[in-house]
């Protein structure tokens, strides 16, 4: 039987940082780790949007990564 260990959660913000020579968007990501496991999704969303406002680029997506180690 597998043993499950909770790993620190992380949010990943994907930004549109410009355009290449063909006019396609260029993306960059920024990750923030150690998100509390019991944090509400609405709170994480609000914090991610606030962090995105500080970065100065157009926010494309927010991803919450909830990791678990199985062994």
MIDOGU-295737 format. One record per residue: x, y, z of N, C-alpha, C in turn; residue in three letters. Coordinates in steps of 0.2 Angstrom, whole numbers, padded with zeros to 4 digits, always signed. Each point is the difference from the previous one (the first is absolute). Example, Ala and Ser with C-alpha at 12.3 -4.5 7.8 and 13.67 -1.06 7.14 Angstrom:
+0066-0028+0039-0004+0006+0000+0004+0006+0000ALA-0002+0005-0004+0004+0006+0001-0004+0005+0003SER
***
This chain:
+0004-0006+0000-0004+0006+0000+0004+0006+0000UNK-0001+0005-0004+0003+0006-0001+0000+0005+0007UNK+0005+0003+0001+0000+0005+0005+0000+0007-0003UNK-0004+0004+0002-0001+0007-0003+0003+0005+0005UNK+0005+0004-0002+0002+0006+0003-0001+0006-0003UNK-0004+0005+0003-0001+0006-0003+0006+0005-0001UNK+0001+0002-0006+0005+0005-0001-0002+0007+0000UNK+0004+0005+0000-0002+0007+0000-0004+0002-0006UNK-0005+0003+0000-0004+0002-0006+0003+0006-0003UNK-0001+0001-0006+0003+0006-0004-0005+0003-0005UNK+0000+0007-0001-0003+0003-0005+0004+0002-0006UNK-0002-0001-0006+0004+0002-0005-0004+0005-0004UNK+0003+0006-0001-0003+0005-0004+0003+0000-0007UNK-0004+0000-0005+0003+0000-0007-0002+0007-0003UNK+0005+0004-0003+0000+0006-0002+0001+0001-0008UNK-0003+0004-0003+0001+0002-0007+0005+0006+0001UNK+0006-0001-0002+0006+0005+0001+0002+0003-0007UNK-0003-0001-0005+0001+0003-0007-0002-0004-0005UNK+0003+0001-0006-0001-0003-0006+0006-0002-0004UNK+0000-0005-0004+0006-0002-0004+0000+0003-0007UNK+0004-0001-0004+0001+0003-0007-0006-0002-0004UNK-0004-0005+0002-0006-0002-0004-0006+0002+0003UNK+0000+0004+0005-0006+0003+0003-0003-0005+0005UNK+0003-0006+0002-0002-0004+0005+0002+0002+0007UNK-0005-0001+0005+0002+0002+0006+0006-0004+0003UNK+0004+0003+0005+0005-0003+0003-0002+0000+0008UNK+0000-0006+0003-0002-0001+0006+0006-0002+0005UNK-0001+0002+0006+0005-0001+0006-0004-0002+0006UNK+0003-0004+0004-0004-0002+0006+0004+0002+0006UNK-0004+0001+0006+0003+0002+0006-0003-0005+0005UNK+0003-0003+0004-0002-0005+0005+0000+0003+0007UNK-0004-0002+0004+0000+0002+0007-0002-0006+0004UNK+0005-0002+0005-0001-0007+0003-0002+0002+0007UNK-0001-0006+0004-0002+0000+0007-0007+0003+0001UNK-0005-0002-0005-0007+0003+0001-0003-0005+0005UNK-0003+0003+0005-0003-0005+0006-0005-0004-0003UNK+0000-0007+0002-0004-0005-0003-0008+0002+0002UNK-0001+0003+0005-0007+0002+0002-0002+0006-0002UNK+0004+0004-0004-0002+0006-0003-0006-0001-0005UNK-0005+0005+0000-0006-0001-0004+0002+0002-0007UNK-0003-0003-0005+0001+0001-0007-0001+0008-0002UNK-0006+0002+0003-0001+0007-0001+0005+0005+0002UNK+0003-0002+0006+0006+0004+0003+0006+0000-0004UNK+0002-0006-0002+0005-0001-0005+0000+0004-0006UNK-0006+0000-0003-0002+0003-0006+0001+0008+0001UNK-0002+0002+0005+0000+0008+0002+0008+0002+0001UNK+0004-0005+0003+0007+0002+0001+0003-0001-0006UNK-0001-0005-0004+0003+0000-0007-0001+0006-0004UNK-0006+0002+0000-0002+0006-0004+0004+0006+0002UNK+0001+0001+0007+0003+0006+0003+0008-0001-0002UNK+0003-0006+0001+0007-0001-0002+0001+0002-0008UNK-0005-0002-0004+0000+0001-0007+0000+0008-0001UNK-0004+0004+0003+0000+0007-0001+0007+0003+0002UNK+0003-0003+0004+0007+0003+0002+0005-0002-0005UNK-0001-0005-0004+0005-0002-0005+0000+0004-0006UNK-0006+0003-0002+0000+0005-0006-0001-0003-0006UNK-0001-0006-0001-0002-0004-0006-0007-0002+0000UNK-0002-0002-0006-0007-0002-0001+0000-0007+0003UNK-0005-0002+0004-0001-0006+0003-0003-0005-0005UNK+0002-0006-0001-0003-0004-0005-0004-0006+0004UNK+0004-0002+0005-0004-0006+0004+0003-0001+0007UNK-0004-0003+0004+0002-0001+0007+0000-0008+0001UNK+0005-0003+0002+0000-0007+0001+0001-0002+0008UNK-0004-0004+0003+0002-0002+0007+0002-0007-0001UNK+0006-0001+0002+0003-0007+0000+0000-0003+0007UNK-0004-0005+0001+0000-0003+0007+0003-0007-0001UNK+0006+0000+0003+0005-0006-0001-0001-0005+0006UNK+0000-0006-0002+0000-0006+0005+0006-0005-0002UNK+0004-0002+0005+0005-0005-0001-0003-0007+0001UNK+0000-0004-0004-0002-0007+0001+0006-0005+0000UNK+0000-0004+0005+0006-0005+0001-0003-0006+0003UNK
***
